[in-house]
Amino acid sequence: MSIEIRPATGADLPHVLRLLGEMYPEDPVLSAPRSARIWAEIEAQSGRSLLVAQDAAGHLVGTVDCVVMPNLSRGGRPRLVMENLVVSESHRRRGVGRLLMDEVRRTAGREGCYKIQFLAAEDDYVHAFYRSCGFSRWEGDGFYRYL
């Protein structure tokens, strides 16, 4: 299976939304005008990269969103915050997620980041996947609040 990892383009937006819908089926569907406005904001944001995995037939089968955040600690080294890693149900457990994670690590390395940070679902398979990619589960007290 041949997979290319590349930055998403505006033409990819409907396919990225489809992938995100697989991960969050309960989310409301964004209108085309609203998703186009949000996409324009994402493209304009410094340090932001939305990556896609494309198979040999040209289908998008995975995506991940990365933001490199400037930082005043750690000697001024930034951190990369990762969100919304999803692989299409039809391509799971075939190495696509690992290819996306490899590109996330390369991006963080190019940007001089001191760490990659993300939250993961409470799912043993998901946790095993991230550990197999070299990540450690943080045993600290993470907090979040949905608004």
N, C-alpha and C positions, 0 to 999 in steps of 0.2 A: 504494500500500500504506500503510495507516494503522497506525502502531505507537505504543503508549503505553509510556513508561518510568515505572515506579512502584516503590515499596518492596514487597518480597515480604511476603506474609502466611503464616500457618500453613497455610492452605488451598492455598498454592502449593507446599508442600514436595514432594509426589510429582513434580510437574512439574520442579522445580529438580533433583531427584535424577535424573530422566530425562535432562535436559540434561547434567548432569555425567557421566552414564554414556556419553553420546556422545563426550565429550572423553577420558574415562579408562575405556575398555571393560574394561580388565584389573583395575580395582578391584573388590573384593568388594562385593556389594550389602548396604547397611545394613538391618538389621531396622527395622520400624516403631517399636518402642519406643526403640531407640537413636537413630534419626534424630530422633524427637520430643524426646528429651533434649538432643541437640546443638542442635536448633532453638531450644529454650528458652534455652540458653546464649547463642546468637547474639543473640536478641532482647534479652537482659538486658545485653549488653556495651555499655558506653558508647562512642560513636563508631563503632559498627559499622552498616553499612547493606548489606543484600543487595538488589540491584535486579533487576527482571525487565523483559523486553520482552514486551508482550502485543499480539497482532495483533487486527484488527477482529472476528474470529470468537471471540475470547476465549482463544485458544491462547497459551501461553507459548513464545516462540521464542528467547529469549536470557536470560542472567543474568550478573551480575558481583558480586563480593563486595568491599567496601571497608571499611577500618579507618582511622580518623583517629587517629594516635598522637601524644600529647603529646611535647614535645621541649624539652630544656634549652638547646640551641644555636639558632642562627639567630634570635636575639632572642626565643626562646620560641615561635616559630611551629611548629605541628605539621606533620607530613607525612602524606600519604594513601598507604597501601599497598593495592595492588589485587591481587586473586587471582581465578582461575577465571572469566575472561571466556570465555564460550562462546555461540555462536549455533547453533541447530539446523541440521543439514545442509540441510534444505529451505528455509532462509531466508538462507543465506550469500550474500555478494556482492550484497546488496540494500539495504545501508545500515543494517541493524540494529546491527551492531557499532559503527558510527560514532555512532549515536544513544546507545548505552550509554556510549561514551567521552565524548560531549558531557556527559552527566549526571554522569559521574565528575568531569570538569573543573569543572562547576558546583558539585558537592558540595565539592570541594577549595577552590574560591574562597569559598564561603559560610563555610567553617570557617577561613579564613585560612591555609591550608597554603602552605608555601613550595615544595613539590614533590609530584609523584605518582611513586611508585616501584613497579616490578613486574619480574618475570622473564618472559621469553618463550621459547617453544620455538625450537629451532634450525631455523627454517623461513623461507625467503626471502619467501614470500607474507606470513607473519605479520609479519615485520620491515618489509616495505614498507607493510603496513596501518598499523602504529603510527607509522612515519615520516609517512605521509599524514595522520595525526591530529595532527601537530605534535610528536611525541616524538623525542628523539635517543637513539641507542644509546650506552650508557655503555661506554667502552673500558677502564674500570678492571678491577680484579681482583675480581670478585664471588665469594663463597664460599657454599656451602650443604652441609648434611650431612643426608641422610635418616636418620631414626631408626626 
